[in-house]
């Protein structure tokens, strides 16, 4: 069985309760201003990493950061991880432009994400 490969973890989304306070703290931590700043998402890029702040719990009300693995074929990778015991949490869906994301849980309930860029 052929498997699809990942490009590594490049995106981490942090659920936050106070977006303004979190934005200030992450700007200080990363030493850069956000590249995206809206009421539903604040995103930073630092050292090739995308750090996102999501108000109200983030992906399906996560309570801890969610690491997103970048993949070439999100459907194939999701099929592979579910065949290996993962459970789909959020089915693949477009989030802007040609970016598609999905989340799943591992056998212990940890939330992981996948990202496919057009």
TORFI-278447 format. One record per residue: x negated, z negated, y negated of N, C-alpha, C in turn; residue in one letter. Coordinates in steps of 0.02 Angstrom, whole numbers, plus 50000, padded with zeros to 5 digits. Each point is the difference from the previous one (the first is absolute). Layout:
<sites>
<n.east = X n.up = Z n.north = Y ca.east = X ca.up = Z ca.north = Y c.east = X c.up = Z c.north = Y r = A>
...
</sites>
This chain:
<sites>
<n.east = 49958 n.up = 50000 n.north = 50059 ca.east = 50042 ca.up = 50000 ca.north = 49941 c.east = 49956 c.up = 50000 c.north = 49938 r = X>
<n.east = 50010 n.up = 50048 n.north = 49956 ca.east = 49963 ca.up = 50003 ca.north = 49938 c.east = 50026 c.up = 49947 c.north = 49952 r = X>
<n.east = 49955 n.up = 49970 n.north = 49963 ca.east = 50020 ca.up = 49950 ca.north = 49952 c.east = 49982 c.up = 50023 c.north = 49930 r = X>
<n.east = 50038 n.up = 49978 n.north = 49951 ca.east = 49983 ca.up = 50015 ca.north = 49931 c.east = 49954 c.up = 49945 c.north = 49974 r = X>
<n.east = 49957 n.up = 50018 n.north = 49955 ca.east = 49951 ca.up = 49951 ca.north = 49974 c.east = 50023 c.up = 49972 c.north = 49934 r = X>
<n.east = 49970 n.up = 49945 n.north = 49980 ca.east = 50014 ca.up = 49971 ca.north = 49935 c.east = 49940 c.up = 50011 c.north = 49955 r = X>
<n.east = 50013 n.up = 49993 n.north = 49934 ca.east = 49947 ca.up = 50005 ca.north = 49950 c.east = 49982 c.up = 49931 c.north = 49975 r = X>
<n.east = 50023 n.up = 49949 n.north = 50034 ca.east = 49985 ca.up = 49931 ca.north = 49981 c.east = 50052 c.up = 49970 c.north = 49953 r = X>
<n.east = 49992 n.up = 49936 n.north = 49986 ca.east = 50045 ca.up = 49965 ca.north = 49955 c.east = 49976 c.up = 50014 c.north = 49929 r = X>
<n.east = 50042 n.up = 50032 n.north = 49961 ca.east = 49983 ca.up = 50016 ca.north = 49931 c.east = 50051 c.up = 49970 c.north = 49951 r = X>
<n.east = 50057 n.up = 49978 n.north = 50025 ca.east = 50053 ca.up = 49974 ca.north = 49958 c.east = 50022 c.up = 49932 c.north = 50026 r = X>
<n.east = 50005 n.up = 49951 n.north = 49955 ca.east = 50026 ca.up = 49935 ca.north = 50018 c.east = 50052 c.up = 49980 c.north = 49948 r = X>
<n.east = 50061 n.up = 49986 n.north = 50023 ca.east = 50054 ca.up = 49979 ca.north = 49955 c.east = 50010 c.up = 49925 c.north = 50006 r = X>
<n.east = 50002 n.up = 49968 n.north = 49942 ca.east = 50009 ca.up = 49927 ca.north = 49997 c.east = 50070 c.up = 49986 c.north = 49973 r = X>
<n.east = 50042 n.up = 49965 n.north = 50038 ca.east = 50065 ca.up = 49979 ca.north = 49973 c.east = 49989 c.up = 49944 c.north = 49949 r = X>
<n.east = 50034 n.up = 50005 n.north = 49943 ca.east = 49990 ca.up = 49950 ca.north = 49947 c.east = 50068 c.up = 49977 c.north = 49973 r = X>
<n.east = 50001 n.up = 49938 n.north = 49976 ca.east = 50062 ca.up = 49973 ca.north = 49972 c.east = 50002 c.up = 50009 c.north = 49924 r = X>
<n.east = 49942 n.up = 50005 n.north = 49967 ca.east = 49997 ca.up = 50009 ca.north = 49928 c.east = 49952 c.up = 50058 c.north = 49986 r = X>
<n.east = 50028 n.up = 50059 n.north = 49989 ca.east = 49960 ca.up = 50060 ca.north = 49993 c.east = 49952 c.up = 49996 c.north = 49941 r = X>
<n.east = 50022 n.up = 49975 n.north = 49943 ca.east = 49957 ca.up = 49995 ca.north = 49940 c.east = 49941 c.up = 49954 c.north = 50013 r = X>
<n.east = 50012 n.up = 49943 n.north = 50030 ca.east = 49946 ca.up = 49953 ca.north = 50014 c.east = 49951 c.up = 50029 c.north = 50050 r = X>
<n.east = 50026 n.up = 50032 n.north = 50052 ca.east = 49957 ca.up = 50030 ca.north = 50051 c.east = 49960 c.up = 50057 c.north = 49970 r = X>
<n.east = 50030 n.up = 50041 n.north = 49957 ca.east = 49965 ca.up = 50055 ca.north = 49969 c.east = 49939 c.up = 49975 c.north = 49961 r = X>
<n.east = 50010 n.up = 49948 n.north = 49961 ca.east = 49944 ca.up = 49972 ca.north = 49960 c.east = 49945 c.up = 49974 c.north = 50046 r = X>
<n.east = 50018 n.up = 49964 n.north = 50053 ca.east = 49950 ca.up = 49972 ca.north = 50045 c.east = 49962 c.up = 50054 c.north = 50037 r = X>
<n.east = 50035 n.up = 50051 n.north = 50025 ca.east = 49966 ca.up = 50054 ca.north = 50037 c.east = 49958 c.up = 50043 c.north = 49954 r = X>
<n.east = 50021 n.up = 50010 n.north = 49937 ca.east = 49958 ca.up = 50036 ca.north = 49952 c.east = 49935 c.up = 49963 c.north = 49988 r = X>
<n.east = 50004 n.up = 49934 n.north = 49995 ca.east = 49940 ca.up = 49959 ca.north = 49991 c.east = 49956 c.up = 50003 c.north = 50063 r = X>
<n.east = 50030 n.up = 49995 n.north = 50058 ca.east = 49963 ca.up = 50002 ca.north = 50063 c.east = 49963 c.up = 50066 c.north = 50008 r = X>
<n.east = 50037 n.up = 50055 n.north = 49990 ca.east = 49973 ca.up = 50067 ca.north = 50013 c.east = 49959 c.up = 50029 c.north = 49942 r = X>
<n.east = 50010 n.up = 49973 n.north = 49940 ca.east = 49964 ca.up = 50025 ca.north = 49942 c.east = 50024 c.up = 50067 c.north = 49975 r = X>
<n.east = 50061 n.up = 50018 n.north = 50017 ca.east = 50029 ca.up = 50064 ca.north = 49976 c.east = 50073 c.up = 49988 c.north = 49982 r = X>
<n.east = 50026 n.up = 50044 n.north = 49957 ca.east = 50071 ca.up = 49999 ca.north = 49984 c.east = 50038 c.up = 50039 c.north = 50053 r = X>
<n.east = 50065 n.up = 49987 n.north = 50009 ca.east = 50038 ca.up = 50037 ca.north = 50050 c.east = 50004 c.up = 50075 c.north = 49985 r = X>
<n.east = 50000 n.up = 50040 n.north = 50053 ca.east = 50009 ca.up = 50072 ca.north = 49992 c.east = 50074 c.up = 50018 c.north = 50003 r = X>
<n.east = 50040 n.up = 49956 n.north = 50028 ca.east = 50073 ca.up = 50007 ca.north = 50001 c.east = 50030 c.up = 49933 c.north = 49980 r = X>
<n.east = 50048 n.up = 50002 n.north = 49955 ca.east = 50029 ca.up = 49937 ca.north = 49975 c.east = 50074 c.up = 50010 c.north = 49986 r = X>
<n.east = 50041 n.up = 49977 n.north = 50047 ca.east = 50072 ca.up = 50006 ca.north = 49993 c.east = 50033 c.up = 49935 c.north = 50023 r = X>
<n.east = 50064 n.up = 49993 n.north = 49988 ca.east = 50034 ca.up = 49938 ca.north = 50021 c.east = 50003 c.up = 49991 c.north = 50077 r = X>
<n.east = 49990 n.up = 50054 n.north = 50038 ca.east = 50005 ca.up = 49995 ca.north = 50073 c.east = 49933 c.up = 50007 c.north = 50035 r = X>
<n.east = 49946 n.up = 50015 n.north = 49963 ca.east = 49934 ca.up = 50008 ca.north = 50032 c.east = 49946 c.up = 50000 c.north = 49947 r = X>
<n.east = 49948 n.up = 49962 n.north = 50011 ca.east = 49940 ca.up = 50003 ca.north = 49958 c.east = 49942 c.up = 50016 c.north = 50048 r = X>
<n.east = 49965 n.up = 50054 n.north = 49985 ca.east = 49946 ca.up = 50021 ca.north = 50044 c.east = 49933 c.up = 50004 c.north = 49966 r = X>
<n.east = 49949 n.up = 49977 n.north = 50035 ca.east = 49932 ca.up = 50002 ca.north = 49976 c.east = 49959 c.up = 50043 c.north = 50048 r = X>
<n.east = 49946 n.up = 50031 n.north = 49974 ca.east = 49952 ca.up = 50033 ca.north = 50043 c.east = 49932 c.up = 49971 c.north = 49984 r = X>
<n.east = 49968 n.up = 49973 n.north = 50050 ca.east = 49934 ca.up = 49970 ca.north = 49990 c.east = 49957 c.up = 50013 c.north = 50062 r = X>
<n.east = 49943 n.up = 50029 n.north = 49989 ca.east = 49952 ca.up = 50014 ca.north = 50054 c.east = 50031 c.up = 50039 c.north = 50058 r = X>
<n.east = 50043 n.up = 50049 n.north = 49984 ca.east = 50031 ca.up = 50041 ca.north = 50051 c.east = 50059 c.up = 49968 c.north = 50035 r = X>
<n.east = 50018 n.up = 49940 n.north = 49980 ca.east = 50058 ca.up = 49965 ca.north = 50029 c.east = 50059 c.up = 50004 c.north = 49952 r = X>
<n.east = 50060 n.up = 50005 n.north = 50028 ca.east = 50060 ca.up = 49996 ca.north = 49960 c.east = 50031 c.up = 49932 c.north = 50014 r = X>
<n.east = 50006 n.up = 49960 n.north = 49946 ca.east = 50029 ca.up = 49934 ca.north = 50005 c.east = 50066 c.up = 50002 c.north = 49963 r = X>
<n.east = 50055 n.up = 49987 n.north = 50035 ca.east = 50066 ca.up = 50003 ca.north = 49970 c.east = 50034 c.up = 49932 c.north = 49999 r = X>
<n.east = 50037 n.up = 49989 n.north = 49945 ca.east = 50040 ca.up = 49939 ca.north = 49994 c.east = 50073 c.up = 50021 c.north = 50001 r = X>
<n.east = 50038 n.up = 49969 n.north = 50045 ca.east = 50070 ca.up = 50019 ca.north = 50010 c.east = 50043 c.up = 49937 c.north = 49990 r = X>
<n.east = 50045 n.up = 50001 n.north = 49950 ca.east = 50041 ca.up = 49940 ca.north = 49988 c.east = 50053 c.up = 49991 c.north = 50053 r = X>
<n.east = 50022 n.up = 49939 n.north = 50008 ca.east = 50057 ca.up = 49986 ca.north = 50044 c.east = 49984 c.up = 50004 c.north = 50073 r = X>
<n.east = 49937 n.up = 49992 n.north = 50020 ca.east = 49985 ca.up = 49998 ca.north = 50071 c.east = 49970 c.up = 50062 c.north = 50029 r = X>
<n.east = 50005 n.up = 50057 n.north = 49967 ca.east = 49967 ca.up = 50061 ca.north = 50025 c.east = 50035 c.up = 50030 c.north = 50060 r = X>
<n.east = 49961 n.up = 50032 n.north = 50044 ca.east = 50028 ca.up = 50036 ca.north = 50057 c.east = 50043 c.up = 49955 c.north = 50045 r = X>
<n.east = 50064 n.up = 50012 n.north = 49998 ca.east = 50047 ca.up = 49962 ca.north = 50042 c.east = 49989 c.up = 49925 c.north = 49993 r = X>
<n.east = 49991 n.up = 49977 n.north = 49938 ca.east = 49993 ca.up = 49929 ca.north = 49985 c.east = 49942 c.up = 49968 c.north = 50036 r = X>
<n.east = 49943 n.up = 50033 n.north = 49999 ca.east = 49939 ca.up = 49972 ca.north = 50029 c.east = 49980 c.up = 49938 c.north = 49961 r = X>
<n.east = 49967 n.up = 49954 n.north = 50033 ca.east = 49978 ca.up = 49939 ca.north = 49966 c.east = 49924 c.up = 49996 c.north = 49996 r = X>
<n.east = 49966 n.up = 50051 n.north = 50024 ca.east = 49927 ca.up = 50002 ca.north = 49995 c.east = 49980 c.up = 50072 c.north = 49985 r = X>
<n.east = 49938 n.up = 50012 n.north = 49979 ca.east = 49979 ca.up = 50069 ca.north = 49985 c.east = 50010 c.up = 50046 c.north = 50060 r = X>
<n.east = 50014 n.up = 50063 n.north = 49986 ca.east = 50007 ca.up = 50049 ca.north = 50053 c.east = 49946 c.up = 50053 c.north = 49992 r = X>
<n.east = 49958 n.up = 50008 n.north = 50051 ca.east = 49947 ca.up = 50050 ca.north = 49999 c.east = 50029 c.up = 50066 c.north = 50025 r = X>
<n.east = 49985 n.up = 50054 n.north = 49964 ca.east = 50025 ca.up = 50066 ca.north = 50017 c.east = 49942 c.up = 50044 c.north = 50024 r = X>
<n.east = 50006 n.up = 50023 n.north = 50062 ca.east = 49951 ca.up = 50045 ca.north = 50029 c.east = 50020 c.up = 50071 c.north = 49980 r = X>
<n.east = 49952 n.up = 50038 n.north = 49974 ca.east = 50013 ca.up = 50069 ca.north = 49980 c.east = 49990 c.up = 50045 c.north = 50060 r = X>
<n.east = 50049 n.up = 50044 n.north = 50012 ca.east = 50000 ca.up = 50044 ca.north = 50059 c.east = 50017 c.up = 50071 c.north = 49980 r = X>
<n.east = 49981 n.up = 50047 n.north = 50042 ca.east = 50016 ca.up = 50071 ca.north = 49988 c.east = 50070 c.up = 50017 c.north = 50025 r = X>
<n.east = 50024 n.up = 49966 n.north = 50052 ca.east = 50065 ca.up = 50015 ca.north = 50029 c.east = 50037 c.up = 49934 c.north = 50014 r = X>
<n.east = 50042 n.up = 49980 n.north = 49952 ca.east = 50033 ca.up = 49934 ca.north = 50004 c.east = 50048 c.up = 49996 c.north = 50059 r = X>
<n.east = 50035 n.up = 50054 n.north = 50016 ca.east = 50047 ca.up = 50000 ca.north = 50056 c.east = 49962 c.up = 49991 c.north = 50066 r = X>
<n.east = 49945 n.up = 50035 n.north = 50009 ca.east = 49961 ca.up = 49994 ca.north = 50062 c.east = 49971 c.up = 49930 c.north = 50007 r = X>
<n.east = 49972 n.up = 49973 n.north = 49946 ca.east = 49969 ca.up = 49934 ca.north = 50003 c.east = 50053 c.up = 49947 c.north = 50014 r = X>
<n.east = 50058 n.up = 50006 n.north = 49968 ca.east = 50054 ca.up = 49952 ca.north = 50012 c.east = 50023 c.up = 50003 c.north = 50073 r = X>
<n.east = 50004 n.up = 50059 n.north = 50028 ca.east = 50018 ca.up = 50007 ca.north = 50070 c.east = 49948 c.up = 49967 c.north = 50045 r = X>
<n.east = 49936 n.up = 50008 n.north = 49983 ca.east = 49946 ca.up = 49971 ca.north = 50040 c.east = 50003 c.up = 49923 c.north = 49999 r = X>
<n.east = 50008 n.up = 49971 n.north = 49939 ca.east = 49999 ca.up = 49927 ca.north = 49997 c.east = 50063 c.up = 49969 c.north = 50030 r = X>
<n.east = 50057 n.up = 50035 n.north = 49995 ca.east = 50061 ca.up = 49972 ca.north = 50031 c.east = 49994 c.up = 50006 c.north = 50076 r = X>
<n.east = 49970 n.up = 50053 n.north = 50026 ca.east = 49990 ca.up = 50006 ca.north = 50072 c.east = 49953 c.up = 49944 c.north = 50025 r = X>
<n.east = 49958 n.up = 49975 n.north = 49955 ca.east = 49953 ca.up = 49947 ca.north = 50019 c.east = 50026 c.up = 49930 c.north = 49985 r = X>
<n.east = 50064 n.up = 49995 n.north = 49979 ca.east = 50030 ca.up = 49934 ca.north = 49992 c.east = 50022 c.up = 49980 c.north = 49930 r = X>
<n.east = 49988 n.up = 50043 n.north = 49950 ca.east = 50023 ca.up = 49985 ca.north = 49932 c.east = 50074 c.up = 50013 c.north = 49993 r = X>
<n.east = 50030 n.up = 49971 n.north = 49948 ca.east = 50071 ca.up = 50011 ca.north = 49985 c.east = 50006 c.up = 50027 c.north = 49929 r = X>
<n.east = 50036 n.up = 50055 n.north = 49992 ca.east = 50009 ca.up = 50029 ca.north = 49933 c.east = 50040 c.up = 49952 c.north = 49956 r = X>
<n.east = 49975 n.up = 49988 n.north = 49940 ca.east = 50034 ca.up = 49957 ca.north = 49952 c.east = 50033 c.up = 50044 c.north = 49947 r = X>
<n.east = 49962 n.up = 50046 n.north = 49970 ca.east = 50026 ca.up = 50049 ca.north = 49952 c.east = 49981 c.up = 50069 c.north = 50026 r = X>
<n.east = 50049 n.up = 50042 n.north = 50013 ca.east = 49986 ca.up = 50068 ca.north = 50023 c.east = 49964 c.up = 50039 c.north = 49944 r = X>
<n.east = 49964 n.up = 50053 n.north = 50018 ca.east = 49965 ca.up = 50039 ca.north = 49950 c.east = 50048 c.up = 50024 c.north = 49945 r = X>
<n.east = 49979 n.up = 49991 n.north = 49938 ca.east = 50040 ca.up = 50023 ca.north = 49943 c.east = 49955 c.up = 50015 c.north = 49941 r = X>
<n.east = 50022 n.up = 50048 n.north = 49959 ca.east = 49961 ca.up = 50021 ca.north = 49941 c.east = 50004 c.up = 49947 c.north = 49947 r = X>
<n.east = 49944 n.up = 49988 n.north = 49965 ca.east = 49999 ca.up = 49950 ca.north = 49947 c.east = 49975 c.up = 50030 c.north = 49934 r = X>
<n.east = 49995 n.up = 50064 n.north = 49995 ca.east = 49978 ca.up = 50033 ca.north = 49939 c.east = 49952 c.up = 50056 c.north = 50016 r = X>
<n.east = 50012 n.up = 50056 n.north = 49968 ca.east = 49958 ca.up = 50057 ca.north = 50015 c.east = 50004 c.up = 50018 c.north = 50073 r = X>
<n.east = 49943 n.up = 50011 n.north = 50031 ca.east = 50000 ca.up = 50018 ca.north = 50071 c.east = 49978 c.up = 49941 c.north = 50044 r = X>
<n.east = 49999 n.up = 49939 n.north = 49972 ca.east = 49980 ca.up = 49941 ca.north = 50038 c.east = 50059 c.up = 49975 c.north = 50042 r = X>
<n.east = 49985 n.up = 49986 n.north = 50065 ca.east = 50049 ca.up = 49973 ca.north = 50046 c.east = 49972 c.up = 49935 c.north = 50028 r = X>
<n.east = 50042 n.up = 49948 n.north = 50004 ca.east = 49977 ca.up = 49936 ca.north = 50027 c.east = 50048 c.up = 49976 c.north = 50055 r = X>
<n.east = 49974 n.up = 49956 n.north = 50041 ca.east = 50040 ca.up = 49968 ca.north = 50053 c.east = 49968 c.up = 49932 c.north = 50013 r = X>
<n.east = 50040 n.up = 49953 n.north = 50025 ca.east = 49971 ca.up = 49937 ca.north = 50022 c.east = 50023 c.up = 49985 c.north = 50071 r = X>
<n.east = 49960 n.up = 49959 n.north = 50034 ca.east = 50016 ca.up = 49979 ca.north = 50068 c.east = 49972 c.up = 49931 c.north = 50010 r = X>
<n.east = 50023 n.up = 49967 n.north = 50053 ca.east = 49973 ca.up = 49934 ca.north = 50017 c.east = 49962 c.up = 50006 c.north = 50066 r = X>
<n.east = 49947 n.up = 49960 n.north = 50003 ca.east = 49963 ca.up = 49996 ca.north = 50063 c.east = 50036 c.up = 49952 c.north = 50046 r = X>
<n.east = 49978 n.up = 49990 n.north = 50061 ca.east = 50035 ca.up = 49956 ca.north = 50047 c.east = 50008 c.up = 49927 c.north = 49976 r = X>
<n.east = 49958 n.up = 49980 n.north = 49951 ca.east = 50006 ca.up = 49932 ca.north = 49973 c.east = 50041 c.up = 49996 c.north = 49937 r = X>
<n.east = 50029 n.up = 50056 n.north = 49977 ca.east = 50041 ca.up = 50001 ca.north = 49941 c.east = 49964 c.up = 50013 c.north = 49935 r = X>
<n.east = 49935 n.up = 50014 n.north = 50003 ca.east = 49962 ca.up = 50017 ca.north = 49939 c.east = 50022 c.up = 50069 c.north = 49976 r = X>
<n.east = 50010 n.up = 50007 n.north = 49934 ca.east = 50022 ca.up = 50063 ca.north = 49972 c.east = 49939 c.up = 50041 c.north = 49981 r = X>
<n.east = 49999 n.up = 50063 n.north = 50023 ca.east = 49948 ca.up = 50049 ca.north = 49984 c.east = 50033 c.up = 50062 c.north = 49972 r = X>
<n.east = 49963 n.up = 50039 n.north = 49962 ca.east = 50029 ca.up = 50059 ca.north = 49970 c.east = 49959 c.up = 50063 c.north = 50015 r = X>
<n.east = 50034 n.up = 50057 n.north = 49993 ca.east = 49968 ca.up = 50065 ca.north = 50006 c.east = 50016 c.up = 50039 c.north = 49937 r = X>
<n.east = 49952 n.up = 50040 n.north = 49977 ca.east = 50008 ca.up = 50044 ca.north = 49942 c.east = 49977 c.up = 50069 c.north = 50020 r = X>
<n.east = 50040 n.up = 50051 n.north = 49982 ca.east = 49979 ca.up = 50070 ca.north = 50008 c.east = 50007 c.up = 50033 c.north = 49932 r = X>
<n.east = 49946 n.up = 50029 n.north = 49975 ca.east = 50002 ca.up = 50037 ca.north = 49937 c.east = 50004 c.up = 50074 c.north = 50017 r = X>
<n.east = 50049 n.up = 50033 n.north = 49968 ca.east = 50014 ca.up = 50070 ca.north = 50009 c.east = 49944 c.up = 50041 c.north = 50019 r = X>
</sites>
